[in-house]
Amino acid sequence: MNPRKPQDHASTGTLPDPGQPSSVARHTPDIRIRRLTRWGLVSGLSFAGGWLADHAGVPAGWMVGPMWISIAFAVSSSWRLRMPRPVFAAAQSVVGVVISGMFRPSDLPLLLHHWYAALMVSLGTLTVSLLIGVWFSRAAGIDRATAVLGALPGGASGMVAMGADLGADAKLVAVMQYVRLILVVLSASLTTRLLAPVSHAHVLWPAAASRIPWYDALLSLTAGAIGSYAGIRLRIPAGALLGSIVGSTVAHALGLPVTTPSFMAAAAYIVIGMYVGLLFDRASLRHAGMLLPRMAASTLALIAVCGWLGWALDRLTGDGLLTCLLATSPGGLDSVSLTALSGGANIALVVSLQTVRLFSIILLGPWLARRVIRAS
């Protein structure tokens, strides 16, 4: 008598015994546990990397530290982790609230008095950035979307967030933005050292508010979330980010406070840094390294043109060469503002013009970038 062969459930049409769990069912909990463990490890080390980078004074440290930690995991392990889209959209929404909160109604009279300066700085920086992005696309042989978003000085986290929505290579956009931040901070520091009076060498940044009422933060984040949802539903380019900015700005105009707890802002930057870092692999990392000299050259060209704009602004307004150079610096709002304060520059004018430049590029950048991309 032949031994009985095991039944093929697929061929016989019968179902397996429910009392005997399949191999897939047995291993599913193990897979989930391993995946959660990996996410926990990467997230914990990313937080540590962000904290260390921020306390070391690295520009955009809460984003850059997690990005490098995630890159290290992505290129050195077989793990294939990808940031869930809803989590990334939530981080974009928080960043939008942070950006919106940079504008203060008290700056409006100063901006109205210097409206021509704000217009010149914003349009000049935007035009030059687009031209440099087109040049970099041709010189480096990369797509225009990546080159243009990498060249636009509209906030590193904002440009990286837009890159994911406009079809750009978010990895290269992040590297280009980080190179720009480093060179801008170095040039601003050197300019201040050369032009600032010695008596202002050790002025410290004023103390920030120690506490933010939870209901103010909740209102701000709710306004940003509603704007993000509308932006995504309307399929606006970079809708999660831009929708949050618009929603928060409307709330601000209605008299509601727009503020974000520092830990939530840091968490959003960590998520964006991890999102970018986990996209890397060894080939893309080598490619980014090969493009670094051209990235530096394009950034130095942008800094030089913005420096000329600062000189022209000083000739027009007489507000002081240091103030005008820092006001037209292409990016690094927080670092440049701190540099302006330590150098005795007109901090109100620097922050006001930098804020207008930031808003104009973030709001107009995606629309203009699409026009430039389609023209290719």
TISESE-80427 format. One record per residue (C-alpha): residue in one letter; x, y, z; residue number from 1. Coordinates in nm, 3 decimals, m for minus. Example, Ala and Ser with C-alpha at 12.3 -4.5 7.8 and 13.67 -1.06 7.14 Angstrom:
residues 2
resn  px  py  pz  resi
A  1.230  m0.450  0.780  1
S  1.367  m0.106  0.714  2
END
This chain:
residues 376
resn  px  py  pz  resi
M  0.000  0.000  0.000  1
N  0.136  0.340  m0.108  2
P  0.177  0.600  0.163  3
R  m0.079  0.874  0.146  4
K  0.049  1.192  m0.020  5
P  m0.020  1.525  0.143  6
Q  m0.311  1.704  m0.017  7
D  m0.251  2.006  m0.240  8
H  m0.515  2.247  m0.118  9
A  m0.477  2.474  m0.422  10
S  m0.544  2.187  m0.665  11
T  m0.820  2.016  m0.468  12
G  m1.004  2.337  m0.384  13
T  m1.017  2.249  m0.014  14
L  m0.920  2.487  0.263  15
P  m0.641  2.414  0.511  16
D  m0.732  2.311  0.862  17
P  m0.796  2.634  1.056  18
G  m0.647  2.473  1.361  19
Q  m0.308  2.452  1.190  20
P  m0.165  2.805  1.130  21
S  0.013  2.855  0.798  22
S  0.382  2.940  0.779  23
V  0.296  3.294  0.667  24
A  0.071  3.346  0.970  25
R  0.336  3.202  1.201  26
H  0.605  3.437  1.069  27
T  0.396  3.756  1.035  28
P  0.434  3.860  1.403  29
D  0.810  3.803  1.380  30
I  0.832  4.019  1.067  31
R  0.635  4.297  1.231  32
I  0.847  4.284  1.545  33
R  1.168  4.299  1.341  34
R  1.034  4.592  1.139  35
L  0.925  4.783  1.449  36
T  1.265  4.715  1.607  37
R  1.443  4.854  1.302  38
W  1.224  5.165  1.297  39
G  1.281  5.212  1.669  40
L  1.659  5.183  1.630  41
V  1.678  5.422  1.334  42
S  1.440  5.670  1.499  43
G  1.627  5.666  1.830  44
L  1.966  5.717  1.668  45
S  1.819  5.985  1.439  46
F  1.695  6.175  1.743  47
A  2.040  6.147  1.901  48
G  2.204  6.261  1.577  49
G  1.969  6.559  1.552  50
W  2.030  6.657  1.914  51
L  2.408  6.639  1.874  52
A  2.405  6.829  1.544  53
D  2.180  7.102  1.685  54
H  2.390  7.146  1.998  55
A  2.707  7.151  1.787  56
G  2.569  7.449  1.595  57
V  2.522  7.264  1.266  58
P  2.281  7.457  1.037  59
A  1.941  7.281  1.027  60
G  2.088  7.030  1.272  61
W  1.759  6.860  1.360  62
M  1.716  6.770  0.992  63
V  2.079  6.715  0.891  64
G  2.173  6.486  1.183  65
P  1.888  6.238  1.121  66
M  1.956  6.254  0.748  67
W  2.316  6.138  0.790  68
I  2.218  5.869  1.042  69
S  1.954  5.738  0.800  70
I  2.199  5.749  0.510  71
A  2.441  5.537  0.712  72
F  2.171  5.276  0.773  73
A  2.049  5.285  0.414  74
V  2.391  5.227  0.256  75
S  2.537  4.987  0.514  76
S  2.248  4.747  0.576  77
S  2.000  4.540  0.380  78
W  1.708  4.713  0.550  79
R  1.460  4.873  0.313  80
L  1.275  5.124  0.526  81
R  1.060  5.396  0.367  82
M  0.889  5.676  0.557  83
P  0.507  5.631  0.542  84
R  0.347  5.902  0.332  85
P  0.097  6.019  0.601  86
V  0.381  6.067  0.850  87
F  0.577  6.271  0.597  88
A  0.270  6.483  0.517  89
A  0.219  6.550  0.889  90
A  0.581  6.666  0.917  91
Q  0.528  6.897  0.618  92
S  0.223  7.044  0.790  93
V  0.419  7.120  1.107  94
V  0.701  7.280  0.907  95
G  0.441  7.499  0.735  96
V  0.320  7.624  1.073  97
V  0.680  7.695  1.177  98
I  0.742  7.897  0.859  99
S  0.417  8.089  0.898  100
G  0.504  8.174  1.256  101
M  0.822  8.351  1.144  102
F  0.619  8.646  1.016  103
R  0.520  8.897  1.282  104
P  0.251  9.164  1.229  105
S  0.483  9.414  1.398  106
D  0.716  9.386  1.097  107
L  0.450  9.513  0.856  108
P  0.515  9.891  0.894  109
L  0.887  9.836  0.834  110
L  0.812  9.626  0.525  111
L  0.575  9.889  0.387  112
H  0.845  10.152  0.429  113
H  1.098  9.930  0.249  114
W  0.855  9.772  m0.001  115
Y  1.086  9.840  m0.296  116
A  1.376  9.676  m0.114  117
A  1.167  9.369  m0.033  118
L  1.054  9.349  m0.396  119
M  1.407  9.385  m0.529  120
V  1.551  9.123  m0.294  121
S  1.273  8.870  m0.350  122
L  1.249  8.898  m0.728  123
G  1.625  8.927  m0.772  124
T  1.702  8.622  m0.559  125
L  1.423  8.419  m0.719  126
T  1.531  8.504  m1.075  127
V  1.899  8.435  m1.014  128
S  1.821  8.108  m0.835  129
L  1.612  7.982  m1.127  130
L  1.887  8.073  m1.376  131
I  2.152  7.901  m1.164  132
G  1.926  7.596  m1.134  133
V  1.891  7.575  m1.513  134
W  2.269  7.612  m1.553  135
F  2.336  7.345  m1.292  136
S  2.095  7.108  m1.464  137
R  2.292  7.137  m1.787  138
A  2.637  7.133  m1.626  139
A  2.568  6.835  m1.400  140
G  2.338  6.643  m1.634  141
I  2.050  6.613  m1.388  142
D  1.681  6.689  m1.431  143
R  1.562  7.049  m1.402  144
A  1.321  6.983  m1.118  145
T  1.603  6.864  m0.893  146
A  1.844  7.139  m0.999  147
V  1.592  7.422  m0.962  148
L  1.458  7.312  m0.622  149
G  1.813  7.252  m0.502  150
A  1.909  7.608  m0.601  151
L  1.606  7.790  m0.456  152
P  1.687  7.944  m0.114  153
G  1.342  7.892  0.035  154
G  1.423  7.695  0.346  155
A  1.601  7.360  0.323  156
S  1.321  7.157  0.480  157
G  1.061  7.330  0.264  158
M  1.247  7.266  m0.060  159
V  1.309  6.901  0.030  160
A  0.940  6.860  0.111  161
M  0.847  7.015  m0.224  162
G  1.090  6.791  m0.410  163
A  0.893  6.483  m0.315  164
D  0.578  6.636  m0.466  165
L  0.729  6.782  m0.785  166
G  0.904  6.468  m0.907  167
A  1.254  6.582  m0.811  168
D  1.529  6.365  m0.663  169
A  1.481  6.449  m0.295  170
K  1.826  6.310  m0.213  171
L  2.012  6.556  m0.436  172
V  1.781  6.842  m0.339  173
A  1.872  6.782  0.027  174
V  2.246  6.770  m0.045  175
M  2.231  7.090  m0.255  176
Q  2.033  7.270  0.013  177
Y  2.275  7.160  0.284  178
V  2.578  7.278  0.082  179
R  2.403  7.614  0.036  180
L  2.330  7.643  0.409  181
I  2.691  7.573  0.505  182
L  2.837  7.823  0.258  183
V  2.578  8.091  0.343  184
V  2.649  8.062  0.716  185
L  3.025  8.074  0.657  186
S  2.999  8.376  0.427  187
A  2.766  8.559  0.669  188
S  3.004  8.492  0.957  189
L  3.304  8.615  0.755  190
T  3.116  8.926  0.640  191
T  3.016  9.011  0.996  192
R  3.370  8.959  1.122  193
L  3.503  9.199  0.856  194
L  3.236  9.470  0.880  195
A  3.092  9.458  1.233  196
P  3.207  9.700  1.504  197
V  3.422  9.529  1.768  198
S  3.183  9.637  2.045  199
H  2.913  9.408  1.908  200
A  3.124  9.092  1.899  201
H  2.958  8.919  2.194  202
V  2.592  9.017  2.180  203
L  2.375  8.718  2.266  204
W  2.043  8.609  2.121  205
P  1.751  8.721  2.340  206
A  1.587  8.456  2.554  207
A  1.292  8.281  2.395  208
A  0.961  8.224  2.566  209
S  0.996  7.941  2.811  210
R  0.645  7.799  2.762  211
I  0.381  7.788  2.490  212
P  0.019  7.736  2.603  213
W  m0.102  7.401  2.477  214
Y  m0.424  7.548  2.337  215
D  m0.226  7.800  2.125  216
A  m0.016  7.518  1.985  217
L  m0.327  7.308  1.923  218
L  m0.499  7.592  1.734  219
S  m0.187  7.652  1.523  220
L  m0.142  7.287  1.434  221
T  m0.514  7.248  1.360  222
A  m0.505  7.544  1.120  223
G  m0.199  7.395  0.953  224
A  m0.358  7.051  0.930  225
I  m0.675  7.191  0.770  226
G  m0.465  7.382  0.519  227
S  m0.254  7.074  0.443  228
Y  m0.563  6.860  0.388  229
A  m0.708  7.120  0.151  230
G  m0.378  7.150  m0.035  231
I  m0.354  6.774  m0.083  232
R  m0.718  6.740  m0.190  233
L  m0.682  7.025  m0.440  234
R  m0.361  6.865  m0.573  235
I  m0.161  7.184  m0.529  236
P  0.215  7.137  m0.587  237
A  0.370  7.069  m0.245  238
G  0.012  7.098  m0.114  239
A  0.079  6.968  0.237  240
L  0.345  7.232  0.299  241
L  0.192  7.526  0.113  242
G  m0.158  7.451  0.242  243
S  m0.028  7.454  0.598  244
I  0.145  7.789  0.539  245
V  m0.173  7.942  0.395  246
G  m0.395  7.797  0.668  247
S  m0.164  7.920  0.945  248
T  m0.126  8.263  0.784  249
V  m0.505  8.302  0.762  250
A  m0.530  8.206  1.130  251
H  m0.260  8.463  1.209  252
A  m0.448  8.732  1.013  253
L  m0.763  8.653  1.212  254
G  m0.577  8.725  1.533  255
L  m0.506  8.369  1.639  256
P  m0.158  8.290  1.772  257
V  0.061  8.088  1.537  258
T  0.323  7.900  1.731  259
T  0.476  7.555  1.744  260
P  0.633  7.379  2.044  261
S  1.003  7.331  1.987  262
F  0.980  6.954  2.036  263
M  0.717  6.925  1.760  264
A  0.924  7.134  1.522  265
A  1.226  6.914  1.600  266
A  1.018  6.600  1.543  267
A  0.906  6.731  1.203  268
Y  1.265  6.805  1.101  269
I  1.370  6.458  1.217  270
V  1.101  6.296  1.001  271
I  1.204  6.496  0.694  272
G  1.571  6.417  0.753  273
M  1.494  6.046  0.791  274
Y  1.272  6.053  0.481  275
V  1.558  6.188  0.270  276
G  1.829  5.972  0.424  277
L  1.639  5.646  0.377  278
L  1.607  5.718  0.003  279
F  1.983  5.690  m0.044  280
D  2.178  5.389  m0.160  281
R  2.548  5.348  m0.239  282
A  2.511  5.448  m0.604  283
S  2.315  5.767  m0.528  284
L  2.562  5.862  m0.252  285
R  2.854  5.832  m0.496  286
H  2.662  6.039  m0.750  287
A  2.600  6.317  m0.497  288
G  2.969  6.319  m0.403  289
M  3.071  6.361  m0.766  290
L  2.842  6.665  m0.798  291
L  2.971  6.845  m0.487  292
P  3.220  7.075  m0.669  293
R  2.949  7.198  m0.907  294
M  2.707  7.240  m0.617  295
A  2.960  7.458  m0.435  296
A  3.030  7.662  m0.749  297
S  2.660  7.730  m0.811  298
T  2.606  7.829  m0.447  299
L  2.905  8.066  m0.448  300
A  2.768  8.226  m0.766  301
L  2.432  8.279  m0.594  302
I  2.601  8.428  m0.286  303
A  2.804  8.664  m0.507  304
V  2.497  8.792  m0.694  305
C  2.303  8.836  m0.368  306
G  2.603  9.024  m0.231  307
W  2.578  9.262  m0.527  308
L  2.207  9.306  m0.448  309
G  2.304  9.393  m0.091  310
W  2.554  9.652  m0.211  311
A  2.290  9.805  m0.441  312
L  2.038  9.806  m0.154  313
D  2.283  9.994  0.066  314
R  2.336  10.253  m0.207  315
L  1.959  10.300  m0.236  316
T  1.861  10.305  0.131  317
G  2.175  10.390  0.327  318
D  2.085  10.132  0.593  319
G  2.443  10.011  0.623  320
L  2.643  9.765  0.417  321
L  2.644  9.488  0.680  322
T  2.266  9.510  0.730  323
C  2.198  9.503  0.356  324
L  2.439  9.217  0.287  325
L  2.281  9.004  0.559  326
A  1.929  9.102  0.448  327
T  2.000  8.978  0.095  328
S  2.186  8.663  0.201  329
P  2.035  8.363  0.016  330
G  1.891  8.164  0.302  331
G  1.973  8.056  0.655  332
L  1.716  8.285  0.822  333
D  1.786  8.168  1.177  334
S  2.165  8.164  1.142  335
V  2.180  8.493  0.951  336
S  1.951  8.660  1.207  337
L  2.178  8.549  1.491  338
T  2.479  8.675  1.295  339
A  2.307  9.011  1.235  340
L  2.235  9.049  1.606  341
S  2.590  8.964  1.707  342
G  2.727  9.209  1.447  343
G  2.513  9.505  1.549  344
A  2.315  9.513  1.223  345
N  1.954  9.630  1.194  346
I  1.799  9.301  1.303  347
A  1.440  9.411  1.231  348
L  1.521  9.494  0.868  349
V  1.727  9.177  0.819  350
V  1.453  8.950  0.955  351
S  1.178  9.134  0.766  352
L  1.346  9.115  0.425  353
Q  1.459  8.757  0.484  354
T  1.105  8.657  0.581  355
V  0.956  8.815  0.268  356
R  1.219  8.641  0.057  357
L  1.143  8.309  0.224  358
F  0.767  8.340  0.176  359
S  0.789  8.456  m0.185  360
I  1.016  8.168  m0.284  361
I  0.812  7.904  m0.102  362
L  0.482  8.032  m0.243  363
L  0.601  8.114  m0.597  364
G  0.881  7.857  m0.623  365
P  0.670  7.549  m0.708  366
W  0.467  7.736  m0.971  367
L  0.775  7.888  m1.137  368
A  0.968  7.562  m1.109  369
R  0.693  7.383  m1.301  370
R  0.707  7.647  m1.575  371
V  1.084  7.613  m1.601  372
I  1.062  7.232  m1.605  373
R  0.798  7.234  m1.880  374
A  1.012  7.471  m2.087  375
S  1.294  7.215  m2.098  376
END
